[in-house]
Amino acid sequence: MAELSPAQYDALERAIIDRRRISVVRRGTEFVVVPLRLFVRNGMEAIEARHPTTGDDLTLMIHELDEVEIVSW
């Protein structure tokens, strides 16, 4: 995935505000995480997220993601 669509950015921003989980696929591995913020690192967009069970922090570079989906409740 080269970049997110405007609708995907809106959904991601809403998930950050509401602390809703997102599902991301990177190199064939699915992660379900709680996004904390969007930011830019070295000129590339990234998602700072936390694993909901372990509490581990993750930094997911958007250009490395194959898929992003907001998890429904």
N, C-alpha and C positions, 0 to 999 in steps of 0.2 A: 504494500500500500504506500504510494508515494505521499499522499496527503489526505487529510480528512475533508469531507464535504462540509459546507456551511451548516447543514442539518446535523451532521455528526458532531461538529464543534458545539452547537447549541445543546445537544443532548449530553455531551460530556461536561459542559459547564454546569448544566442543571444537576447532573449526578454529583459534581463536586459540592455544589451548594447544599444539596439534600443529603449528602453522605451516602449515596446509593452505590451499590456494587456495580462494577463493570466487568465484562469478560473480554480479555484480549488474547489474541493468538500471536505468538512470536516464534518463528522457526519451528512450527508444528507443535508447540507446547501451549496449552491453554492456562491462563492465570485468571482467577477471579479475585479481584482486589477492590479496595475502597480508594478512589482517587482523592488526593488531597489538594493538588494544585497543578496548573499548567505553567511551564516556565521555559526559558530559552537557555540552553547550555552550548557554548561554542558555536553559536549561530543556528542551532537545531532545536526544534520544539521537543519537549519531553513532558511526561506525566509523572509526578511524584505520587506514589501510591503506598498503601499499607495492606499487608495480608490480613484479612479479618480474623483468622484463627490464631496465627502465631505472633502477630504484631510486627513482623519484619517489614522494614521499609524497602521499597523497590523504586528504581528510576527506570522508566520505560521510554525509550526514544521513539517518537511517533513514526519516523521513517523506517524503523525496523519492524513495525507491527504489520501483520497480515490481515488482521480483522479486529474491530472494536465494536462491542455491543453492550448496551445498557441492560442490566439484569432486571427483569420484572419481578415485582413482589407478589 
